[in-house]
Amino acid sequence: MKDLAGVKQLPWPTQSPGLSLIENIWRRIKLCIASRRHRLMPWQMLVAAISEEWNKLPSEMFAKYATMTPFRLHTLRKFHGGPI
């Protein structure tokens, strides 16, 4: 592990969407947008839809994902980087 500006860099699995908070949030936004009636929309409408769905996300969801991260890291170490 390197120490960059006082921050230890952890070895990270190459594919770890379950550990990435933003991947979980993006999945939820994608599901909400996919449930809309008009799936094909102009770029500007898509950006507006993403922003709208982002603003609807409850703040508790962010806290939930953040508190789950240490447990998921522990589980990942337990399975030596395999799927969890």
N, C-alpha and C positions, 0 to 999 in steps of 0.2 A: 504494500500500500504506500502510495506517495502522500506526502503532506504538502498541499498547495495552499499557500497563504493561510496556514493554520487550519485548513479543512482536510480531513483525511478522505482519500478517495477509496471507496470500497470496490472490490471486484464485483462486477455486475454481470448477470447472465445476458447473453446477446439478445434474447427474446424474452421479455418479462412484462407483458402488458398487465398482468395481474398486480404488479407492484407499482405501476405508473398511475398516479391519481388522475392525470388528464385523460388517459386511455379509458378509464371507467366512466368519466364524465362525458367524453366524446361519444361513447357507446350509447349512453342514455339520450344525448341530444340527437344522434342519428336515428334512434328508434322513434323519437317524437316527430322528427321531420318526415320519416318514412310513412308515418301513419296519416299524414296529411293527404287530402284528396288529390292534389295536383303534384305529382312527383317530379315531373320535368318542369323546371322553372328557370327563368333568366337568372344570371349570376347575381344581380342586385337583389332580387327577391330571395335567393338562397342565403345571401349574407344577412339580410334582414330577418329571415326565419331563424337562422342560427343565433343571432343576437336576442331575438324574442324568447327562444327556448332557454338560452343561457340565463336570462333574467328571471325565468320561472323556477329555476332550480332552487330548492330549499337550502338554506345555509347549513342545516343539520346534516345534509348529505355530505358536504365537504368535510365536516367534523368527523362523520362516521368513517369515511375513507381514510382520513388522516390517523384516526385512532387504530384502524385495522392494520396499518403499515408495519408496526413492530411485530405483530403476530405473524403476518405474512412473511416477513424477513426471517423470523425464527423458523417457520415451517420450511421455507426454501432452503435454509442451511441444513435442516434436519434431513431433507431429501437430496442433499448435495447438488442443488441447482436444478433438479428435475421438476416436472410439472407438479403444481400444488392445487 
